[in-house]
Amino acid sequence: MEDGNALIRDLGSTNGTFVNRALVKEAVLQSGHTVHLGGVEIAFHGDGPAPTYMGVAQAVLPGAPRVATAAPMARISAAAPVARIAGTPPVARIAAPDVDASPPVMAEAPPAGSPAIVSSNQPCKFHPKTPGRWHCPKCQRFFCDFCITTRAVGATQTKVCRQCGVELSPVQVSIGASSSHERFFAKLPGVFAYPFKGAGPFILIVSMIVIAALDFISGGFGIFTRALFYGYLFAFMQNIIHSTASEDEELPGWPAWDDIWGCAMRLLVCVVMSFGPALGLFFYAIYSEEPTAGVAMIPAMIFGCLYFPMALLAVAMKDSALAANPLVVLPAIVKVPLEYIVTVILLAAVIGVRQVGEVGMTELFPKGMLTHSITTLFEMFGARVLWNFIGLYLLAVNMRILGLLYVAKKRKLAWFER
């Protein structure tokens, strides 16, 4: 207090002290002034009548120019949460509306009338994965609902830029087909480097050892250990799809073991729904010796190859075997035809590379484990380990592609919208 007036003084703070958005070292506060202390915006109310606008306080910095009057601002209701300021009269109170993490700047008057609607696909300045639904005409930035301030002007709620204090314009977010195309195709070249990011190589090596061990055990201990092998394999694939859908850029960790049997069942349902008709025609052609069944098996197999990737994606995302039904899979394929055809071609190419490698391994080591040469046996073991690593790497690439398809087209697929 000084001569009955409330005085504010900056004692060397890092962010500075602002009164009505003007930097001050010391100033006399009047009822209706807005004060910024670091990142906190407060309103000062004395016992006198508040003015209809907030005049700018006089800064007492040596040689500092006098600041012009700021634009009219609405008075904050006295019903807001209040706190006492040390050294001020009992009637003085402050209200803390919103917190801003950056130093404020001088505000311009809001544009007259209602702000124009802006159409854009720009992301939020502080949340790049979230569409910007508000646009500041001063700083030309886009913000989401979490990065703006709401102020009451009479009975109207106004959206204001936290940094500029200017009324924001609503943004009409248009997710066009071209933007999703660009997003999908722009990320495709990076799928081959994806398994090697972060701890990816170590995760691949450990997963390869686990899968190889399960594969070896299942070869001699029956159907249950085989189901364990395929359950872990599906859990590994589902982890990658979920991680990509969350827009993570690194390979996820190892899958949990608590739902391995459920994972094996979901993978089995995907295979049956995709290749069941082709398998049925195959057995019918064998037992009935009907040539037309053998001919019909070819388009049925092609249908299964086209059906399986989307069924796998749907089951992995929904975490339910029921998602493999045609009512989910077929409409999804129709909604994203171009990206899906590219995805199927890439998956077929990767699987083709893996099959060529398997044939090559058989040609290099025709006797397999029956060889009488220890050197050949070790060479075969080393080649098999290397090829298992490459196979798991290609599997991770396949699942990454499916995850990118979902990320680019999740609005059209609308699997989780009510």
C-alpha positions in Angstrom: 0.0 0.0 0.0 1.2 3.5 -0.7 -1.0 6.6 -0.1 -4.1 4.4 0.1 -3.4 2.9 -3.3 -2.6 -0.8 -4.1 0.9 -0.9 -5.6 2.5 -3.8 -7.5 6.2 -4.1 -7.8 8.4 -6.6 -9.7 11.3 -7.9 -7.7 13.3 -9.3 -10.5 11.1 -12.2 -11.6 12.1 -14.4 -14.5 9.0 -14.0 -16.7 8.3 -10.3 -15.7 5.1 -8.7 -14.4 2.5 -7.4 -16.8 -0.4 -5.0 -16.1 -3.0 -4.9 -18.8 -0.4 -6.8 -20.9 2.2 -4.0 -20.5 5.5 -4.9 -18.9 6.0 -3.0 -15.6 8.5 -2.8 -12.8 6.1 -0.9 -10.5 2.5 0.3 -11.1 -0.5 1.5 -9.2 -3.4 -1.0 -9.5 -6.9 0.3 -10.2 -10.1 -1.7 -10.1 -10.5 -3.7 -13.3 -6.8 -4.0 -14.1 -5.6 -7.4 -15.5 -2.3 -8.6 -14.0 0.0 -11.3 -15.3 2.4 -12.9 -12.8 4.5 -15.3 -14.8 2.0 -17.6 -16.3 -1.0 -16.7 -14.2 -3.6 -14.1 -15.4 -5.5 -12.4 -12.6 -8.0 -9.6 -12.4 -7.8 -6.9 -9.7 -10.9 -5.5 -8.1 -10.9 -2.7 -5.5 -13.7 -1.3 -3.5 -14.5 1.4 -6.0 -16.7 0.9 -9.1 -15.0 -1.0 -11.9 -14.6 0.9 -15.1 -16.2 -0.4 -18.3 -12.8 -0.9 -19.8 -9.3 -1.7 -18.4 -6.9 1.1 -18.8 -3.2 0.3 -19.0 -1.1 1.0 -15.9 1.7 3.5 -16.1 5.1 1.7 -16.2 7.9 3.3 -14.1 10.8 1.8 -16.0 13.4 4.5 -16.6 12.9 6.0 -20.0 10.0 3.6 -20.8 7.5 5.1 -23.2 3.9 5.5 -22.1 1.7 2.6 -23.2 -1.5 3.2 -25.1 -4.8 2.2 -23.8 -5.7 -1.4 -24.4 -8.9 -2.6 -26.1 -12.1 -2.7 -24.0 -12.4 -5.9 -22.0 -15.3 -7.4 -20.0 -15.2 -7.2 -16.2 -14.8 -10.6 -14.5 -17.6 -11.6 -12.2 -16.9 -11.3 -8.5 -18.3 -14.8 -8.0 -15.0 -16.2 -9.4 -12.6 -17.8 -6.8 -10.8 -15.1 -4.9 -7.6 -14.8 -2.8 -6.2 -12.1 -0.6 -3.1 -10.2 -1.7 -0.6 -9.4 1.1 -0.5 -5.7 1.8 -3.8 -4.7 0.1 -7.0 -3.6 1.7 -9.4 -6.4 2.7 -11.8 -5.4 -0.1 -9.2 -6.1 -2.8 -9.5 -9.5 -4.4 -8.1 -11.3 -7.4 -9.6 -14.0 -9.7 -7.5 -16.6 -11.5 -9.3 -17.7 -14.6 -6.8 -19.6 -16.8 -3.2 -20.5 -16.7 -0.9 -19.6 -19.5 2.6 -21.2 -19.7 4.1 -18.5 -21.9 4.6 -14.7 -21.3 1.7 -12.7 -22.6 2.0 -10.1 -25.3 0.0 -6.9 -26.1 -3.5 -7.8 -27.3 -5.4 -6.4 -30.2 -9.1 -5.7 -30.1 -11.3 -8.6 -31.1 -12.7 -8.3 -34.6 -16.1 -6.7 -34.8 -19.0 -9.1 -35.2 -18.8 -12.9 -35.2 -15.5 -14.4 -36.3 -15.5 -16.0 -39.7 -15.4 -19.8 -40.0 -12.0 -21.1 -41.3 -11.6 -24.3 -43.2 -8.3 -26.1 -42.6 -6.6 -29.3 -41.8 -3.8 -27.8 -39.7 -3.0 -29.5 -36.4 -3.0 -27.8 -33.0 0.2 -25.8 -32.3 0.9 -27.7 -29.1 -0.7 -31.1 -29.9 0.4 -32.0 -33.5 -1.8 -35.2 -33.5 -5.0 -33.3 -32.8 -6.8 -31.2 -35.4 -6.8 -27.4 -34.8 -10.4 -26.4 -34.3 -9.7 -22.7 -33.5 -7.7 -20.2 -35.4 -6.1 -17.0 -34.0 -6.3 -14.1 -36.6 -3.3 -12.4 -35.0 -0.6 -15.1 -34.5 -2.1 -17.2 -37.3 -1.9 -20.4 -35.2 -4.4 -23.2 -34.8 -5.4 -24.6 -31.4 -7.4 -27.5 -30.1 -10.1 -27.2 -27.3 -7.5 -27.7 -24.6 -5.2 -24.8 -25.6 -7.6 -21.9 -25.6 -9.3 -19.7 -23.0 -13.1 -19.3 -22.6 -14.2 -15.9 -21.3 -17.7 -14.7 -20.4 -18.8 -11.5 -22.2 -22.2 -10.9 -20.8 -24.2 -14.0 -21.5 -21.9 -15.1 -24.3 -19.0 -17.5 -24.0 -16.0 -16.3 -26.1 -13.1 -18.4 -27.2 -9.9 -16.4 -26.8 -6.2 -17.0 -27.8 -4.2 -17.5 -24.6 -1.2 -15.7 -26.0 -2.8 -12.9 -28.0 -6.1 -12.3 -26.1 -7.8 -12.1 -29.5 -11.2 -13.8 -30.2 -10.7 -17.0 -32.1 -12.4 -18.1 -35.3 -13.9 -21.6 -35.4 -12.2 -24.0 -37.8 -14.2 -26.4 -40.0 -11.9 -29.4 -40.1 -12.2 -31.2 -43.4 -10.6 -34.6 -43.7 -10.4 -34.9 -47.4 -9.5 -38.0 -49.3 -6.3 -36.5 -50.6 -4.9 -35.8 -47.2 -5.5 -39.4 -46.0 -3.9 -40.7 -49.3 -0.9 -38.5 -48.7 -0.6 -39.6 -45.1 -0.7 -43.3 -46.0 1.6 -43.2 -48.9 4.1 -40.8 -47.3 4.7 -43.2 -44.4 5.0 -46.4 -46.5 8.8 -46.0 -47.3 9.5 -45.9 -43.6 8.0 -49.3 -42.8 11.2 -51.1 -43.7 13.2 -49.1 -41.2 10.5 -49.3 -38.5 11.6 -52.6 -36.9 15.1 -51.2 -36.3 14.1 -48.0 -34.4 14.8 -47.8 -30.7 15.0 -51.2 -29.0 13.5 -52.9 -32.1 16.5 -55.1 -33.0 16.7 -56.5 -29.4 13.0 -57.1 -29.3 13.1 -58.9 -32.6 16.0 -61.1 -31.4 14.3 -62.1 -28.2 11.0 -62.7 -30.0 12.7 -64.8 -32.6 14.2 -67.0 -29.9 10.9 -67.4 -28.2 9.0 -68.2 -31.5 11.8 -70.6 -32.6 11.6 -72.4 -29.3 7.8 -72.7 -29.4 8.0 -73.8 -33.0 10.5 -76.6 -32.1 8.5 -77.7 -29.1 5.2 -77.7 -31.0 6.7 -80.0 -33.6 6.9 -82.9 -31.2 4.3 -82.2 -28.5 1.0 -81.9 -30.4 -1.8 -79.4 -31.0 -1.7 -77.5 -27.6 1.9 -76.4 -28.0 1.2 -75.5 -31.6 -1.7 -73.3 -30.5 0.7 -71.7 -28.0 3.1 -70.9 -30.8 0.4 -69.3 -33.0 -1.1 -67.5 -30.0 2.2 -65.8 -29.2 2.7 -65.0 -32.9 -0.7 -63.3 -33.1 -0.1 -61.4 -29.9 3.2 -60.2 -31.4 1.3 -59.0 -34.6 -1.5 -57.4 -32.6 1.0 -55.5 -30.5 2.5 -53.9 -33.6 -0.9 -53.0 -35.0 -2.1 -51.4 -31.7 1.2 -49.5 -31.4 1.0 -48.2 -34.9 -2.7 -47.2 -34.4 -1.5 -45.2 -31.4 1.0 -43.5 -33.8 4.0 -44.8 -32.0 7.1 -44.8 -34.1 9.0 -47.7 -32.4 8.5 -51.4 -32.1 6.5 -52.3 -29.0 7.7 -54.6 -26.3 7.0 -58.3 -26.0 3.4 -59.5 -25.7 1.9 -60.6 -22.5 1.2 -64.3 -21.9 -2.2 -63.9 -20.1 -4.3 -64.3 -23.3 -2.2 -66.5 -25.5 -5.0 -69.1 -26.0 -7.5 -66.3 -26.9 -5.0 -64.9 -29.4 -4.6 -68.4 -31.0 -8.4 -68.7 -31.3 -8.8 -65.2 -32.9 -6.1 -66.1 -35.4 -7.8 -69.4 -36.2 -11.2 -67.6 -36.8 -9.4 -65.2 -39.2 -8.0 -68.1 -41.2 -11.3 -70.0 -41.2 -13.4 -67.0 -42.3 -10.9 -66.1 -45.0 -9.8 -69.5 -46.4 -12.7 -71.7 -45.2 -14.6 -71.6 -48.6 -11.4 -72.5 -50.5 -10.6 -75.4 -48.1 -14.2 -76.6 -48.4 -14.0 -76.7 -52.2 -10.6 -78.4 -52.0 -11.9 -81.3 -49.9 -15.1 -81.5 -51.9 -13.1 -81.8 -55.1 -11.0 -84.6 -53.7 -13.8 -86.7 -52.3 -16.4 -86.1 -55.0 -14.0 -86.0 -57.9 -15.9 -83.0 -59.2 -13.7 -80.9 -61.6 -15.8 -77.8 -61.3 -15.1 -77.7 -57.5 -11.4 -77.6 -58.3 -11.9 -74.7 -60.7 -14.0 -72.8 -58.2 -11.3 -73.2 -55.6 -9.1 -70.8 -57.5 -11.4 -67.7 -57.1 -12.2 -68.8 -53.6 -8.5 -68.8 -52.7 -8.1 -65.3 -54.3 -11.0 -64.1 -52.3 -9.4 -65.5 -49.1 -6.1 -63.7 -49.9 -8.0 -60.4 -50.3 -10.2 -61.0 -47.2 -7.6 -62.1 -44.7 -5.6 -58.9 -44.2 -8.7 -56.8 -43.4 -10.1 -59.5 -41.2 -6.8 -59.7 -39.3 -6.8 -55.9 -38.9 -10.4 -55.8 -37.7 -9.8 -58.6 -35.2 -6.6 -57.1 -33.9 -8.1 -53.6 -33.4 -11.4 -54.8 -31.9 -9.7 -57.6 -30.0 -12.6 -59.9 -30.8 -13.0 -62.9 -33.2 -16.5 -61.6 -34.1 -14.8 -58.8 -36.0 -13.8 -61.3 -38.7 -17.4 -61.6 -40.0 -18.2 -60.3 -43.5 -20.5 -57.5 -42.2 -17.4 -55.8 -40.7 -14.7 -56.8 -43.2 -16.4 -56.4 -46.6 -17.7 -52.8 -46.0 -14.3 -51.9 -44.7 -12.6 -53.1 -47.9 -15.1 -51.1 -50.0 -14.5 -47.9 -48.0 -10.7 -47.9 -48.6 -10.2 -49.6 -52.0 -7.1 -47.9 -53.2 -5.1 -48.1 -50.0 -6.2 -51.6 -49.4 -5.1 -52.8 -52.8 -1.7 -51.3 -52.3 -1.6 -52.9 -48.8 -2.5 -56.4 -50.2 0.2 -56.1 -52.9 2.9 -55.1 -50.4 1.9 -57.9 -48.1 1.9 -60.4 -51.0 5.4 -59.2 -52.0 6.8 -59.5 -48.5 5.2 -63.0 -48.1 6.6 -63.9 -51.5 10.1 -63.0 -50.4 9.7 -65.2 -47.3 8.6 -68.1 -49.4 11.5 -67.7 -51.8 13.8 -67.8 -48.8 12.2 -71.0 -47.5 12.7 -72.7 -50.9 16.3 -71.4 -50.9 17.0 -72.9 -47.5 15.7 -76.3 -48.7 17.9 -76.1 -51.8 21.0 -75.2 -49.8 20.4 -77.9 -47.2 18.4 -80.7 -48.8 19.2 -83.3 -46.1 18.3 -81.0 -43.3 18.9 -82.5 -39.8 19.8 -85.9 -41.4 23.2 -84.6 -42.7 26.3 -86.4 -41.5 28.5 -83.3 -41.6 28.9 -81.3 -38.4 30.1 -78.3 -40.5 27.0 -78.4 -42.6 24.8 -78.8 -39.6 26.2 -75.7 -38.0 26.0 -73.8 -41.3 22.3 -74.9 -41.6 21.6 -73.8 -38.0 23.2 -70.4 -38.5 21.3 -69.9 -41.8 18.1 -70.9 -40.1 18.6 -68.4 -37.3 19.4 -65.6 -39.7 16.4 -66.5 -41.9 14.1 -66.7 -38.8 15.2 -63.2 -37.9 14.5 -61.9 -41.4 11.1 -63.6 -41.4 10.2 -62.0 -38.1 11.4 -58.6 -39.5 9.2 -59.1 -42.6 6.3 -60.0 -40.3 6.8 -56.7 -38.4 6.8 -54.8 -41.7 3.5 -56.4 -42.7 1.8 -55.5 -39.5 3.2 -52.0 -39.7 1.6 -51.6 -43.1 -1.8 -52.8 -41.8 -1.5 -50.4 -38.8 -0.8 -47.4 -41.1 -3.8 -48.3 -43.2 -6.0 -48.1 -40.1 -4.4 -44.8 -39.0 -4.9 -43.2 -42.4 -8.5 -44.5 -42.8 -9.9 -44.8 -39.3 -12.5 -42.1 -39.9 -13.9 -43.9 -42.9 -13.7 -47.3 -41.2 -15.5 -45.9 -38.1 -15.1 -49.1 -36.2 -15.3 -47.4 -32.8 -17.9 -44.7 -33.5 -21.3 -45.1 -31.9 
